[in-house]
Amino acid sequence: MGNAGYVGSVTADKGMKFAVVVARFNSLVTKELLEGAIEVFERHGVNPPDVDVAWVPGSFELPVVAKAMAKSGKYEAVVCIGAVIQGATSHYDAVVSAVTSGVLHASTDSGVPVIFGVLTTDSLEQGLDRAGGKVGNKGGEAAATAIEMASLMKKLKAEGKA
């Protein structure tokens, strides 16, 4: 590609497999985010059986399962979906920090893209706005990012760059 650089495709190659790890806590929001992710995966060429979904109790538990799934070698990318709402928890900052760091480490430790689809909002209303409401669906955006990153990593590996 020369100086043009490397760019991932937003359309999945046939047979690409993805994992989604979803927090049950704040499920009013996370179920909508998951639906958005599944819809985008299908719209961008991923067959429904090629998306595995794992449920964890809360956002704090996302990184350990995401890392295990990423390291399994079965998935091109893993999407983490959760919702940490300021008003719903007194330890908001600690949870957000731990989840952010954990998702990053799951990705860097495994070499597999692990996508941060965790909402961090001040209220349930803001969460719902980002889960298919006024601001679109951030779960769908995370799925699109997963496809693009998986495609980019595949191109880099084919060129011996990763």
Residue frames relative to the residue before (quaternion, step in Angstrom):
aa qw qx qy qz dx dy dz
M 1.0000 0.0000 0.0000 0.0000 0.00 0.00 0.00
G 0.3466 -0.7734 0.4775 0.2315 3.57 1.21 -0.18
N 0.8261 -0.2145 0.1805 0.4889 3.52 -1.03 -0.88
A 0.5082 0.6548 -0.4257 0.3629 3.59 1.22 -0.20
G 0.4201 -0.7172 0.4601 0.3121 3.59 1.18 -0.48
Y 0.5096 -0.6249 0.5032 0.3108 3.50 -1.37 -0.01
V 0.0288 -0.7930 0.6079 -0.0286 3.54 -0.93 0.95
G 0.3729 -0.7192 0.5418 0.2239 3.55 -0.99 0.85
S 0.4684 -0.6540 0.5211 0.2852 3.54 -1.25 0.50
V 0.3807 -0.7059 0.5403 0.2546 3.58 -1.17 0.53
T 0.6234 0.4550 -0.3549 0.5276 3.56 1.29 0.28
A 0.4203 -0.7331 0.4837 0.2278 3.54 -0.75 1.11
D 0.4614 -0.6266 0.5490 0.3050 3.53 -1.18 0.64
K 0.6157 -0.5520 0.4119 0.3828 3.56 -1.17 0.62
G 0.8167 0.2691 -0.2070 0.4667 3.55 -0.96 0.89
M 0.4450 0.6702 -0.4806 0.3491 3.62 1.21 -0.02
K 0.1718 -0.7882 0.5859 0.0772 3.55 -1.00 0.88
F 0.1073 -0.7935 0.5989 0.0139 3.53 -1.07 0.87
A 0.2216 -0.7393 0.6173 0.1527 3.53 -1.26 0.50
V 0.1186 -0.7514 0.6439 0.0818 3.53 -1.20 0.64
V 0.1283 -0.7636 0.6301 0.0580 3.56 -0.85 1.03
V 0.0735 -0.8338 0.5459 -0.0375 3.56 -0.59 1.22
A 0.3596 -0.7161 0.5618 0.2057 3.55 -1.00 0.91
R 0.4102 -0.7059 0.5252 0.2401 3.58 -0.96 0.90
F 0.5888 0.5698 -0.3798 0.4295 3.61 1.07 -0.67
N 0.8005 0.1124 -0.1713 0.5632 3.57 -0.86 1.06
S 0.1316 0.8546 -0.4904 0.1089 3.55 1.09 0.81
L 0.5068 0.6230 -0.4352 0.4070 3.59 1.17 -0.35
V 0.7134 0.4008 -0.2222 0.5300 3.56 1.09 -0.77
T 0.7118 0.4901 -0.2934 0.4087 3.61 0.72 -1.02
K 0.6045 0.5440 -0.3725 0.4472 3.63 1.05 -0.58
E 0.6508 0.5014 -0.3093 0.4790 3.60 1.04 -0.77
L 0.6289 0.5215 -0.3319 0.4716 3.59 1.02 -0.77
L 0.6418 0.5165 -0.3206 0.4675 3.60 0.98 -0.85
E 0.6440 0.5154 -0.3311 0.4583 3.61 0.90 -0.85
G 0.6437 0.5190 -0.3164 0.4650 3.58 1.00 -0.81
A 0.6485 0.5152 -0.3142 0.4640 3.57 1.00 -0.84
I 0.6637 0.5041 -0.3073 0.4592 3.60 0.85 -0.96
E 0.6423 0.5319 -0.3195 0.4500 3.57 0.95 -0.87
V 0.6833 0.4730 -0.2890 0.4753 3.60 0.90 -0.90
F 0.6028 0.5402 -0.3682 0.4575 3.61 0.96 -0.74
E 0.6887 0.4782 -0.2891 0.4619 3.60 0.81 -0.98
R 0.6702 0.5137 -0.2978 0.4453 3.58 0.91 -0.91
H 0.7443 0.3842 -0.2053 0.5062 3.58 1.16 -0.59
G 0.7400 -0.5041 0.2109 0.3921 3.55 1.12 0.73
V 0.5455 0.5975 -0.4201 0.4109 3.61 1.21 0.16
N 0.3911 -0.7097 0.5348 0.2393 3.58 -0.82 1.01
P 0.6000 -0.6094 0.3763 0.3564 3.63 -0.89 0.88
P 0.6775 0.4821 -0.3349 0.4432 3.68 0.87 -0.70
D 0.6390 0.5364 -0.3208 0.4484 3.59 1.28 -0.26
V 0.6341 0.4406 -0.3401 0.5367 3.58 1.30 0.38
D 0.1160 -0.7843 0.6082 0.0375 3.56 -0.62 1.19
V 0.1747 -0.7865 0.5886 0.0676 3.55 -0.94 0.96
A 0.0665 -0.7717 0.6322 0.0205 3.56 -0.94 0.97
W 0.2479 -0.7722 0.5728 0.1192 3.57 -0.92 0.97
V 0.0764 -0.7710 0.6313 0.0332 3.56 -1.01 0.89
P 0.6726 -0.5313 0.3191 0.4045 3.61 -1.15 0.50
G 0.8140 -0.0936 0.0998 0.5645 3.61 0.81 -0.94
S 0.7365 -0.4263 0.2919 0.4365 3.55 -1.31 0.09
F 0.5864 0.5965 -0.3673 0.4068 3.59 1.08 -0.68
E 0.7067 0.4683 -0.2486 0.4685 3.59 1.11 -0.71
L 0.4379 0.7292 -0.4411 0.2863 3.62 1.23 -0.15
P 0.7047 0.5127 -0.3178 0.3736 3.64 0.65 -1.00
V 0.6699 0.5123 -0.3344 0.4206 3.63 0.84 -0.85
V 0.6780 0.4608 -0.2933 0.4919 3.60 0.99 -0.80
A 0.6243 0.5360 -0.3397 0.4556 3.59 1.01 -0.77
K 0.6606 0.5046 -0.3095 0.4616 3.58 0.94 -0.88
A 0.6461 0.5164 -0.3221 0.4606 3.60 0.95 -0.85
M 0.6744 0.4795 -0.2985 0.4755 3.58 0.93 -0.87
A 0.6384 0.5223 -0.3296 0.4595 3.60 0.99 -0.80
K 0.7052 0.4672 -0.2647 0.4630 3.59 0.92 -0.90
S 0.5248 0.6621 -0.4063 0.3480 3.62 1.20 -0.34
G 0.3970 -0.7306 0.4671 0.3007 3.59 1.19 -0.51
K 0.5682 0.6308 -0.3668 0.3805 3.60 1.26 0.02
Y 0.7712 0.3542 -0.1542 0.5060 3.57 1.20 -0.50
E 0.4593 -0.6701 0.5175 0.2687 3.53 -1.17 0.73
A 0.7785 -0.0697 0.0533 0.6214 3.58 1.19 -0.57
V 0.2398 -0.7385 0.6155 0.1350 3.53 -1.32 0.49
V 0.1893 -0.7662 0.6058 0.1009 3.57 -0.98 0.90
C 0.1934 -0.7564 0.6152 0.1091 3.57 -0.95 0.93
I 0.0568 -0.7978 0.6002 -0.0109 3.55 -0.80 1.08
G 0.2297 0.7495 -0.5935 0.1822 3.52 -0.84 1.06
A 0.1952 -0.7492 0.6158 0.1463 3.52 -1.37 0.06
V 0.0533 -0.7668 0.6396 -0.0061 3.53 -0.66 1.18
I 0.0875 -0.8274 0.5544 -0.0167 3.54 -0.43 1.28
Q 0.5519 -0.6655 0.4046 0.2983 3.55 -0.70 1.19
G 0.7278 0.4543 -0.2542 0.4464 3.59 0.76 -1.00
A 0.6776 0.5275 -0.2882 0.4237 3.57 1.17 -0.52
T 0.8029 0.1927 -0.1019 0.5549 3.60 1.17 -0.28
S 0.4145 -0.7143 0.5072 0.2463 3.56 -0.96 0.84
H 0.7207 0.3977 -0.2393 0.5150 3.59 1.21 -0.36
Y 0.0662 0.8623 -0.4928 0.0959 3.52 1.17 0.82
D 0.7084 0.4735 -0.2822 0.4407 3.61 0.66 -1.09
A 0.6566 0.5113 -0.3131 0.4576 3.58 0.96 -0.84
V 0.6599 0.4991 -0.3094 0.4687 3.58 0.94 -0.86
V 0.6536 0.5134 -0.3184 0.4559 3.60 0.87 -0.94
S 0.6666 0.5087 -0.2990 0.4554 3.58 0.89 -0.93
A 0.6805 0.4945 -0.2892 0.4568 3.58 0.89 -0.96
V 0.6726 0.4915 -0.3009 0.4642 3.59 0.91 -0.88
T 0.6434 0.5251 -0.3221 0.4545 3.58 0.92 -0.89
S 0.6838 0.4751 -0.2748 0.4808 3.56 0.85 -0.98
G 0.6686 0.5234 -0.3000 0.4348 3.59 0.92 -0.91
V 0.6574 0.4945 -0.3101 0.4766 3.57 0.97 -0.83
L 0.6272 0.5272 -0.3321 0.4673 3.58 0.98 -0.80
H 0.6942 0.4700 -0.2820 0.4665 3.59 0.86 -0.93
A 0.5859 0.5594 -0.3768 0.4493 3.61 1.06 -0.63
S 0.6771 0.4882 -0.2794 0.4745 3.55 1.01 -0.82
T 0.7267 0.4360 -0.2634 0.4608 3.58 0.71 -1.03
D 0.6578 0.5134 -0.3158 0.4516 3.61 1.04 -0.69
S 0.7435 0.4061 -0.2216 0.4828 3.59 1.05 -0.74
G 0.3749 -0.7204 0.4966 0.3065 3.59 1.12 -0.61
V 0.5992 0.5153 -0.3492 0.5035 3.56 1.33 0.17
P 0.5014 -0.6462 0.4632 0.3413 3.62 -0.87 0.80
V 0.0375 -0.7488 0.6618 0.0002 3.56 -0.89 1.04
I 0.2274 -0.8369 0.4941 0.0619 3.51 -0.36 1.35
F 0.3761 -0.7351 0.5338 0.1823 3.55 -0.94 1.03
G 0.0832 0.7901 -0.5970 0.1115 3.56 -0.24 1.31
V 0.3862 0.7169 -0.4761 0.3319 3.54 1.05 0.85
L 0.2953 -0.7470 0.5698 0.1734 3.56 -0.74 1.06
T 0.0768 -0.7476 0.6579 0.0489 3.54 -1.10 0.77
T 0.1160 0.8331 -0.5193 0.1510 3.54 -0.12 1.31
D 0.5633 -0.6045 0.4573 0.3288 3.53 -1.35 0.31
S 0.8158 0.0917 -0.0103 0.5710 3.58 1.14 -0.60
L 0.6452 -0.4960 0.4115 0.4103 3.53 -1.32 0.30
E 0.6167 0.5616 -0.3433 0.4318 3.59 1.00 -0.81
Q 0.6507 0.4956 -0.3167 0.4803 3.61 0.94 -0.84
G 0.6302 0.5353 -0.3319 0.4540 3.59 1.02 -0.76
L 0.6781 0.4838 -0.2875 0.4727 3.57 0.91 -0.92
D 0.5992 0.5595 -0.3534 0.4505 3.59 1.11 -0.68
R 0.7365 0.4119 -0.2127 0.4926 3.59 1.08 -0.76
A 0.6709 0.4632 -0.2781 0.5080 3.56 1.35 -0.05
G 0.8002 -0.2238 0.0980 0.5477 3.55 0.98 0.88
G 0.5684 0.5951 -0.3799 0.4226 3.58 1.29 0.00
K 0.8747 -0.0946 0.0834 0.4680 3.53 -1.13 -0.84
V 0.7631 0.3816 -0.1927 0.4847 3.60 1.04 -0.72
G 0.6245 -0.5323 0.3481 0.4532 3.60 1.20 0.27
N 0.5092 -0.6320 0.4793 0.3339 3.57 -1.23 -0.33
K 0.3278 -0.7768 0.5127 0.1619 3.55 -0.42 1.27
G 0.5579 0.5812 -0.3937 0.4425 3.62 1.19 -0.36
G 0.6442 0.5094 -0.3043 0.4826 3.55 1.04 -0.79
E 0.6343 0.5202 -0.3246 0.4708 3.57 1.02 -0.79
A 0.6419 0.5200 -0.3248 0.4605 3.60 1.00 -0.79
A 0.6377 0.5191 -0.3264 0.4662 3.60 1.01 -0.77
A 0.6453 0.5098 -0.3192 0.4710 3.59 0.97 -0.85
T 0.6316 0.5224 -0.3235 0.4728 3.59 1.03 -0.78
A 0.6329 0.5395 -0.3271 0.4488 3.59 0.99 -0.84
I 0.6598 0.5033 -0.3085 0.4649 3.58 0.93 -0.90
E 0.6748 0.4973 -0.2988 0.4561 3.57 0.88 -0.95
M 0.6755 0.4873 -0.2968 0.4671 3.59 0.93 -0.86
A 0.6251 0.5287 -0.3380 0.4642 3.59 1.01 -0.76
S 0.6542 0.5100 -0.2998 0.4712 3.56 0.98 -0.88
L 0.6540 0.5124 -0.3086 0.4631 3.58 0.95 -0.89
M 0.6620 0.5012 -0.3117 0.4619 3.59 0.87 -0.90
K 0.6276 0.5346 -0.3289 0.4606 3.58 1.03 -0.78
K 0.6590 0.4943 -0.3047 0.4781 3.60 0.98 -0.85
L 0.6605 0.5094 -0.3129 0.4543 3.58 0.92 -0.87
K 0.6503 0.5056 -0.3130 0.4727 3.59 0.98 -0.81
A 0.6407 0.5335 -0.3204 0.4496 3.59 0.99 -0.83
E 0.7086 0.4264 -0.2380 0.5093 3.57 1.15 -0.67
G 0.4876 -0.6743 0.4228 0.3590 3.58 1.29 -0.05
K 0.4898 0.6771 -0.4110 0.3642 3.57 1.22 0.46
A 0.7710 0.2250 -0.1562 0.5749 3.60 1.25 -0.08
